[in-house]
Amino acid sequence: MTAPRQPVTTVCRAPRPIAFDFGAERRHIESMAILKIARMGHPVLRGRAQPVEDPTAPEIRRLIEDMLETMDDADGVGLAAPQVHVPLRLVVFRLPPERLSPGEHGDERIADAAEAAGSAEDVPMALINPVLEPLGPEQELGWEGCLSVPGLRGVVPRFTRLRYRALDVSGRPFERTAEGFHARVVQHECDHLEGILYPMRMTDLSLLGFEPEMSRYPLTNRTSEQAGS
Ligand code: NI
């Protein structure tokens, strides 16, 4: 998912250490990979993704690292494995602190993730085999973009609050409640695991458009106010 009209979505990452040992340097270079992102129309985006059988497998950890690299390179805030041509139930995303709800700042796991990332401004998350459960029928409208639908923005209804369960990279199950932007990102990314792209969730396709035009000609009706952006 991309975050339209947000002040800063690009995460500044600490410079990587320079290695003078050629062996270490080669390993370092090999540890990075920007993956190709599938675009709407590719069959990998239409199918149902398969469960990850061993969350602790080295290739899963490597995939998560590569997905985070790919997401950052593309200025995204979320990415699902099918978007990089891997049909597994795995998503990654980042939560900018300014987009968290007040109650979420105290979430232990979010705080732990921020500490592990070495920055309070950078909270990367990986969900393996996630399961979502809406908390109540309330939905809200909001703008979304998607790295697999480049250049477009649309207003999408999403559940306001939800609970999700998933496995972490150690294979441990955890659960968390989310609301607002956090809940929206999780719903958008997990939809990719079911072969659903955000335009398929839209209820008013007149609110789908190219980003420069949508910025140049802002919507002025009630729906744009509800979209809150
Ligand atoms: Ni997407």
Boltz pocket constraint, residues with backbone or C-beta under 6 A from the ligand:
constraints:
  - pocket:
      binder: B
      contacts: [[A, 1], [A, 2], [A, 78], [A, 145], [A, 146], [A, 147], [A, 148], [A, 188], [A, 189], [A, 192]]
      max_distance: 6.0
